[in-house]
Amino acid sequence: MPKDSKADKAKKPGPSTSTEHTVSARHKLRGANVRLSHHKTRGRWFQARSAWPVREAPVHMLIRERERAAKSLPATAVDSSWECVGPTNIGGRITSLVCHPDHPELIWAGSAGGGVWLSSDTGQTWQSCWSDQDILNIGSLGIDQKNPDTIYCGTGEANLSSDSYPGVGLYKSSDAGKTWQLIASSEKQIVPKRIGAIAVDPFDSKHVLVGGVGLAEVSSTGKDFGGMYASTNAGITWKRQTFVSSQNYWCHSIVFHPRTKGRIYATVTEQGSRSGIWRSTDGGKKWEHLTKGLPDAARFGRTSLAISPSNPDVLYAFAKNEASGDKDLLLGVFRSANRGDTWKSIQGTHFKDEGQISYGNTIVVHPTKSDYVICGGVDLHRTTDGGKTWKKITRWDANLGTSVYAHADHHGLVMPAKAEGRVYDPNDGGLDVSEDAGNTWTNRSKGLAVTMFYDMDVAQSDSNVFGGGAQDNGTVATKTGLAGSFFPIDTGDGGWNIFDPADAGHVFTSAYNLLIQRYHGLDRSPVDVSPPASEDEQNSVWMCYIAMDPTDGNTLITGSTRVWRTTNDGNSWQHVSPALDGSTISAIEIATANRKRIYVGTENGGLFRSIDGGDTWSANISSSILPGHTITRIESHPKDANLLYVAVANFGHPHVFRSTDGGDNWEDVDQGQLPDVPHHVVMIRPDDLNKVYAGNDAGVFVLDAGTGAWSNLTQNLPNAMVIDLVYHLKQATLYAATYGRSIWRVRLK
């Protein structure tokens, strides 16, 4: 690709939107009018940390390890508790939403990594109603229309990306979300680990159906199945429905006919001729495959269904083309006017640019107009004439705050019957709402502390300035320290974020594909200072790590599969290593005690060392002691460049190791005391060098390096992944970034 001109480099990207928005915008600046999808790449990044080499992270093992640590490790002695410091105005991935049938302003939202949230004012304000549950990964919500205080919550995200984390089963609330009870466990194989659909029979509240995804190939029993599961006693007992297959299949959408008792519709995928749309007319005892007017059944991937409330003979389906592979394209939008007997394709050529249909997939029908339909994946589209004509009604590439802007990647549209014209749109940016049936949109994420961080940093010269890279919400920052004052400073899936310790306005951020931006003032336009790597090399890394020289803010190290260095504030870069072990560089440390000493870790678990500032590099020094999984962080002692700690991802081995001789020899300092879960960060406290902090999927833990004993600092943190830890020296305050519950901090003295 042609190198950016100086004028192009000075252009500020648009507001925080979807991955596709930013990739397209960046590539347009570089002269190529292309549109790319990267949620699968993002998934592979997470897979290397929590699910490698299998596809399913063992969530029940995580819970047991968290409980074991809580019992076996003493609490760290601190006087303060953790407090959430935001963002509470940015949002994060919302996977599902239900609305009270009589009070359409009363809504419950489920977030991918942040639990269940309640709003009583149409999303103007929010409060968490998910406190000490075992898992925060929400896939779906369902409400009993006859008894709306009864709400079901399916844990485990079913959006078919590797960062869609599994859950523990199905919860039920009988008091509008105040309290919850786990009524069906996925560990006991009663329901799937990823529940993407819940439907309550409008004629019989005891009849409940759930649909989900199961990754049976990693199950030791071979019974980790998805599919449809039915209860006829309000969730006390469940039975798997095998009308598609007694083996593994996936159920994506379930709809009850609102006027005809016993009539049910569902969509499934089975990697074969039984995929597609099914119907039962006897309450689920028997099912028939609906195929008339539809494409070959094997081409049906994930499909959403919607039924017209005003004329329930009319149904719509929004389907992914299973034959499109990684392009993840739309198979079609289909309409039936005779209860599903026959169907016709109504999408025309309108959706030719729509993608990511396995990830964002939703459709809804207007409550009083059977020809008025909104559907979408990356963007939303509307027809008012039953599919004869279509209009794109959201723009991921519009300016934030404009009436046509809604965040991309849509997951669960709702149009309440008693608020005609209102559309609730849960998406990767929280919740967007339209009061005029989709003509204009406003964001309603104020109070939703569900941002999914990849990392964070705090300006050491000003504790009010901090931020980090967030999933699909860019790099966000605050200059006031207030939870509701965050703003985007970079776009797409934000990556690494590093503040110059001497200058809070001197900042570097990274995003996908080795893209790096430099700021001289957070309120000024950034400059693209990405290394001049080839397109193939850019695409080899999802998110590049950036390390800043501890005494020179103009010198930085980053990496793809090889190491890059700049000594002039990013104005020019030089690659200073070969490809180290063929995998992506995942951690970099420039030693404070000796800036010539640089350590680099990789996703293959390799560790490499330079003793001359990066000019030359050792072979792999990870030895047989390190477990060969992704090295997520390297931390050197501020007074001794030979003393270092590393944190390691994944399961099934120790996770924190120490070397006292620059990496030649290693010892396990975990010693089985820490939870056997992915570890994301290890940090030496600079004002108490005997204290080492580790952040992982189960919380925050502290090592006394003198005694070798660990303690538990998790306290009141929510049960979310702790993805990063940063210590602010002057304030003696520890910050923790989570993947799903924003940023928290605790004062240590």
N, C-alpha and C positions, 0 to 999 in steps of 0.2 A: 504494500500500500504506500502511496506517497506520504512523505513526512508532512506534519502539520506546518502551515505557515505561521509566522509570528502573530498575525492577525487572528487566525483561527485559535491559536493557543490562548489568546486573551479572552475568548468568548466564554461566558459563564453558562454552564449547562442549565437546563430547565429545572423545575421543582422536582422534589422527590416523587418518583412514580415507579412504574414497573421496571423489571430488568429489561424487557424489550424496548421500552421507551429510551433508556439510557444507552443501551448498546446501539440502537439505531441512530440516535443522535450523534454519538461519538463516531460511528462509522461514516455518517454523512459528512461530518467535519473532515474526515480523512479521505473523502472523495468517492466512497462506495455507498450507493443507495441500497442497503440490504437490511433485512429484518431477521434478527436471530432470537432463539429461545435458549435460556440458560438455567431453567429450574432443574433440569437433569444434571447439569454440571455442578450446581450448588449441592444437589443431593449426593453426588459422588464425594464431594468435599466432606460432608457430614458422615458419609458411610465409612470413609477412611478412619474416622475418629471413634465411631460408636458401633459400627456393625460389620466391620471387616473381619474375616473374609466372607461372612454370610450376610444375608439381606435383612435380618431381623435383630434389632437390639433387644437383649433379654430384659424386658422391663420389670418382670417380677423379681429377677435377680437384683436389679437396682433397688427395689423397695426393700427387699430383705437385707441388703447391704447397708442401706440407710438406717434401718431399724437396729441392725447389729452395732453400728457405730454409735448410735444414740445410747445404747445400753452399755457398751464396753469402754467408751472413751469418756473421760471426765470433761465437764464443760470448761471452756477457757474462761479464766477469771477476768471479766471486764464489767464495768459498771453500767454501760450503756447497752441499748438494744439496737438492732438494725432499723433504719427508717428508709422508706422509698423516697428517692429524690428525683424521680421521673425518668424519662418523659411521661407526662400524663396528657399530652396534647398532640402526640404523633400517631399513636395507634400501632397496630401490628396485625398479623394475619388472623382474621375472624372467619371461622369455618362454617358457622351455622347461626341461625336466629329464629326464635319463635315469638309470637305476638299474642297477647291476651285477646280472645275473640270479642269481648265486650268493651275493652278499654285499649284501643289500638296504640295509645301512647306508652303502654306498659310492655316492655320487651326484655327478653333474655338473650344474651349473645354468648356463644362458645368460642374460645380462642384456641389457636393451634398449640400454644405453649403457656397459656396464662389462666386457665380455668374458666368459670362461668361468671358473667357480669350482668347486673340488672340496671335498667334505666326506667324510671317512671315518668319521663318527660320527653319521649320520642328521641332519646339519644343525646339530649342536651347535657345531661350529667349522668355519671355512672358510679356504681359501687360494686365491689367484688362480693359475690355470694358463694365463693368457693374458697374455703379456709384451709383445713388440715387434711384434705383428701390426699390419697396416695400419689395421684398423678394430675398434672395440669393439662395434658394433651387431650383436647376435646375435638371429636369428630362430628357430632350431630346432637341436636336437641329435638324433642318431640313434646307436644302439649296435648292434653286431653281436652277437647273442645267442650265437652259436657261438664267437666270438673277442672277448670283451668288452673287451680292451685296444684294440680298434679302434673309434674314435668319430669320427663325422662332425659337422661344425659348419657350419650354414648361416648366413651373415651377412646382414644386412639384415632389419629387423623387418617382419613381415607382418600387423600388427594394425590396418591400414587407418585409421590416423590420420596427419595430416600431420607429426606429430612422431615417427612411426615411420620412422627414417632408413634409407636404403638401405645395402647392403653391397657387397663386392667379389667374392663368390662362395662356393665351398664349400671348407672346410678338412678335413683328415683327420689324425688322430693314431693311431699304431700302438703307442703306449706309455702308454695310459691318460691321455692329456692332458698328458704332460710336454713333448712337442714337437708342433708342428703344421706341416703343409705345405698350401699353397694348391694344390688339385688341379684346380679348375675356376674359371675367371675369368668374372665377369659383364661385365667390360669387353670381352672378346672374344665376348660373347653366347653363351657356352657354357651358362650357367645364369642364372636371373633375379637381379635385384639385391635381391630380398626373398624369402628362402627360408623358408617357414613349415612345411614338412613334409619329413621324411626317413624312409625306410623301407628296411630291409635284409631281403632275402629269407631266411627262416629255413631254407630248403633249399639256398641257394646264396649264400654270402657275397659273391660277385663281382657279384651282381645287386642294384643299388641304385637306388632311385627318389627323386627330390626333387620337391616341388611349391612353386610360388611365385607371386608377384605381380609384374607388370611394367606400367609406365605408358607404353605405347607411343606415346601422342600427343605426348610431348615428345622422342622420339628422332629425331635427324637422319636416321637410316637407316631408321626405321620398323620396326626389328627388336628393340626393347627389350621383348620379350614375357615374359609369365608362362606358367604352364602346368606340365605334367609333363615331366620330363626323366629319361632312363633310361641307366644304365651297366651293361654286362655284364662289365666287367673291373675292378671295384672302384674305379671313378672315374677311370680313365685317359682314357677317351673317353666322350662323352655324345651322346645323340640326343634331340631334342625330339619328344614324342608329339603327333600331330596328329589323333587320333581325334575330338576335339571340334571343333577348327578349326585351319586352317593359319595363321590370324591370331591376334590376342591373346585369350587366356582366362586365367583364374586357377585354380590347383589348391590347395585348402586342406587336404586330409587324405588320407592314403594308408595302407591297412591290408592286410597280407598275412594270408591264412588260415593259422593255425599248424599245421594238420594235412593240408591238401590242397595239394599242390604246384601252383603255377601260378595259384592263385585269388587275385585282388587286388581290392580295393575302393578307390574314390577319389571325392572330391567336387570339383565344379568350378562356376565361374560364368562365363557367357558373355554375360550380358545378353540372354538369349533362351531359346528352347525346348530348348536342349541343356544348360542348367544342371541341377544336381542330383547324383544318385548314379549311379556307373557301376561295372561289374564286368567283370573279365576272367577267363577260365578256362584260358587258355593262356599265362600268364606275361607278358601285355601285348601279344601280337600283335594280338588283336582285343578289342574292348570292346562291351558292350551297356549301354544306358541303362535303369536300373531305375526304373519309374514306377508300378507297380501298387500302389494304395492310397495313393499320395502326392499332395500338392497339385500344381497346375499347375507344370511345371518352371521356367517363367520367374520364379516367385515365390521360388525358392531363391537365397538369398544365401550368405554364408559358412556352411559346415556342417562340423561335426566328426563323425568316425566312431569307434565303439568296437566291438570284437568280443569276445565272451565267451571267455576262455581255457579254461573248463571245458566249454563247449558251443558251439563256434564256428559252429554253424548259426545262432546268435542274434547279431544285430547291432543297434546303436542309432545314431541320428543326431540331432544337436542343431543346428537350422537357423535362420538369420536370415531374416526375412520381407523380401524385396527390395522388396515393395510398400509397406512401412511408412515408407520415406523416412527423414527425420531422426529419426523416433521410434525407429528402430533396434530394432524389436520382434522377438520370437520367432515364427517360423513354426510351429514345433512340435518335439516330441520324438517320434521314430518308432522302431518296433521291427519287426524281421523275425525270424521263427522258422524260416525255410526258406532260409537263405543269400542272402537278398535278393530272392527271387522275388516275394514280396508283402510289403507293409508295412502297419502301422496306426498311427494317431496315438494316443499314450498320455499326452499332457500334461494333458488335461482343462482345467480352468479355473485350475489351480494357478499358472501362470506369467504371469498377466495383468499383474503389476507388474514383471516382469523386462525389462531393457533393455540397451542397448549391446552387442547380440549380434554386431555386426561387430568389436567391439574385444576383449571378453572372451568366449571361446567354447571350451568344453572339455567332454569327457565321458569317463568311464571305467567299466569293469565289474569287479566284484569277481572275484578270481582263481579262486574255487571256487563262486560262486553266480551263476548266469546272470541271475537276476532282481534282483540287487542292483546298482544303478547310481547314480552321483553325476555331476551335471552342473551347469553354471552359466555365468553371465556376470558380473553384479555380485555376486550371492550364489551359494552352492552349495545344491543341492537333491538329495534322495535318495529313491529308491524301493527297497523290498525285495521287492516283489511284481510286478515287471515292468511297473510303471506304473499299476497299479490305484489306488494311493494314493501321495501325495508328501508330503515334509516339508522345509521350509527348515531347513538344518542349520548355516548361518552367518548372522551378523547384522552387517552393516557398521555399524549404529548401536548396537551393544552397547559396553559399556565395555572399553577396552583391557585385556587380561589375563584377562578372564572366559572361561570355557570355550567359550562359543558364538561368541566373537569370532574372526573371521579377516578379514584385510584384503580389501577389495573388488577386483574386476576380475581374474578368474581366467583363466589362460592355458595350463595344461598338466598336468592331473591325472595322477598315476601311483599305482597300487596294486600293490606288488611281490608276486610269487607266493610268495616265501619269507619274507614277513613279514606273514602274514594279519592284516588289520585296520589295517595302516598305510596312510595316504593322504598323499602328497606333493602340496602345493598351491602351485605358484608363482603369484605374483600381483603387483600393483603395490606391495605392501609387503614384498617379499622372498619368504620361504618360510614357510608355515604347515604344521604336521604334526599329523595325528591318529593315535593308536595304537589307536583303538577304532572304526574304520570310519566316522568322521565324527561321532561323538557329541560329542567334545570336541576342542579345538584349542589348540596352543601355537605361538608364533612361533619360528622357528629362523633368525634373520638375524644372529646374533652373529658378527662377523668379516667380513660382507659389506659391503665399502666400495663400494657401487654407488648411493649416493644421487644423485638427479638434481636439481641446484640450478638455480634461476632467478636467484638473486643471493645475496649474503652481506654481513655487516658484522661488525666487531670493535669491542668497547668500548674506546675509547682510554684510559679510566681503569683498565681491568683486562684485560690481554691474555688471561686465562683465560676470558673471557666472549666468545663469538662464536657465530654461527649464520646461518641463512638460510632462504629459502623453497624448498621442495622439491616436486617433482611428486608429487601425491597422498599426500604424507606430512607435510603441514602445514609450518609454520615450526618449525624445530628449533634448539635451542641447547644449549650446555654452559656451566656455571659453573666448571668445574675445568680445562678445556682438554684433558681426556683423551678419546681417540678413542672410547671405549666409554661415555661418560657423557652422551650427548645425550638430550634429552627434548623432546617436542612442546610448543610454546607456542601454536600456532594450528593449524587443521585444514585438510583438503581440499588443494587445490593452493596451497601457500604462495606468497606474492608477495614484495613488497618488505619489507626488514627494516632498520631504522635505529636505532642506539643514540645516545642523547644523549652527546656527547663528554665531558661533565662528570659523568655519572651512569649507571653501567652498568645500573642497574635501571629507567631511564626509556627505554622502548622502544616503537616503533610497528611494526606489521606490517600488510601488506595481503594480500588474497587476491583471488579472482576478483570481477569485477563491482563494483569501487569499495568493497569492504568493508575497513574499517580498524579495527584494535584498538590500544588503548593499555595499556601496562603500567607500573605503579609497583612494580617488584619482579617478577622472573621467576617467583617462587614464589607470586605472588598472582594472583587471577582478573583477566582483562583486562576492559576496558570497550569496548564497541562505540562508536566515535566516527566512523562513516562519514558522509560528507557527505550532506545531505538531498536527493539527486538523485532524479529520477523513475526508475521501473523501466526505462524505455527507455534513459535515460542510463546507468544502472548496467550494463545489458546491453551497452552499446556498447564497454565496455573489458574485456578479459580480465584484466589485471593492472595495477593503477595504481602508478605511480612515486610515491615520497614523497621530498621534499627538506626537510631541516631547516635553519633559519636557523643560520649558523655561530656566532652569539653569543647566540642566544635559543632554547632548546630547546622553548619553547611555541609558536613560530611555524613553521608548516609550509606547504608548497605541494604539492598533488597535482593530478591532472587526469584527465578523461575525454576528450571532444573539446574541452573548455574547461577553464580553470584555476580551481581552488578554493584558498582560503586560510583558515587559522585562525591567530589570534594568542593563543588562550587554551587551548592544549594539546589541541585537538580538541573542546572542549566545544561550539563552534559554528563553522560554516563559512559562507563567502560566496563565491559564484562571481564572479570578477573579470575574466573575459574572455568574449567570444562564442566560439562554435565557431570554432577557428582556421583549419583548412583542411578540416574535415570528417572527418579521420582521427583515430585515437587518439593522445593525447600519450604519447610513448615515452621521453622523457628530460627532466629538469629540473635546472637548476643555479642555486643562489643563490650569488652571488660572495662569497668570503671577503673580498676587498679592498674590496667595496662592497655591503653587503647589500641596497641598493635596486636593484641590478642583477640581474635574473633572466632566464635564457634557457630556452626551451622548444623541444624538438624533437618531431617527429611521425612516424608510420609512413609518411606520404606523402613524407617527406624534407624537410618544411618546418622553418624555424627562425624563432622569434619572440622579441622582446626587450622587456623592460620596464625603464625607468630610474627608476621611482618605487615600487618595492616591489610591483608587480603591479596598481596602480590602472589603468594604461593600457598598451596593447600596440601594438607596431609591426605593420606588414604583414609578409609572409614575406620574410626577408632571406637566404634560402639561396642566391640568385643562380643563375647557370647553372654555377657551379663545383661545388657539391655535386651528387651524382649522382641525387638524387630517390628514393633508397631509404631505408628506416627509419634514423633517427638513434637509435643505441642508447645513446650517452653524450655528455654535454657536460662539459668540465672547464675551469674558469677558473684562471688563475695566482693563487696566494695573495697576491701583492703588486700585481697589476695586473688589474683587472676587465675591461679591454679585450682582454687576451691570453687566448685560449681555443682549445681543441682539441675536435673532435668525432670520434666513431667512427661508421662507417656499415656497415650490414649488407649481405648478399647478395654476388653475384659480378659480375665483368665490369667493374670500375672500381677506382680507388684507394679507400682506406678510412679514412685518417686525414688530417684537414685542420686548418689553423691560421688564426686571424684575429688580427691585432694591433690592430684598431680596433673591437672590439666587435661584429664580425659583418658590417660593411659590405663588407669584401673578404676573400677566402679564398685560401689557397695549399695545394697538395697537398704534404704532408710525407711521404707514403708513397713517392712517386717510384718506384713499381714494385719497391721493395726488399722489401716485405712480401708474404706469401702473399695471393693473390687469393681470399679466403674471407671469410665473414661475420665482422665484428669486433663484439664485444659491450661493450668497455670501453676507455677511455683514462684514464690517471691520471698526474698530476704528483707526483713524489716531494717531500713537503713539506720534507725536510731536505737535499735536493739538487735545487734548482729547475731545474737544467739537464737532469734526467733525466725522460723521459716513457715510461710503460709502457703497452703495448697487449696486450689479451687477445683471442684469436680462436679459430676452429675448429682452428687448427694449432699453437697454443701461446701463449707469452708472449715479447714482443719489447720492446726498450728503445731509445729514441731519445736520442742526444746532441743536444740542441737547438742547441748551439753549432756543431757540425760538420755536422749533418743526417744523420749516419750511424746506421744501425740495427744492433743486435746481437741475438743469439738467446739468450734465457734459458730456453728450454723444457727443456733438459737431460734429466732422467729422468722428467719428467711423462708419464703415460700418454697415448695418442693419443685423448684425449677433448676435447670442446669446453670451452674456458676461458670461462666465462660471466660471471665477475666477478673483479676484483682489488681488494684493500683493503690499505693499508699501515698497520702499527702503529708509531707514531713512536718511543715509548720503547724498544721492543724491536728497532727497525730490521728488521722482519720483514714480508715480503710474503706475503699469503694469496691463494690462487687457488681459486675455486669452479668445479667442473666439472659438466657435465651427464652424469652416469653413473659418476663415480669419486670422488665425495665431495669433501672440501676438502683442499688441500695448502698447505704453507708453506715458505719458504726465508728464511734470515737473510742480509741483504745486507751486513752489516759486523759 
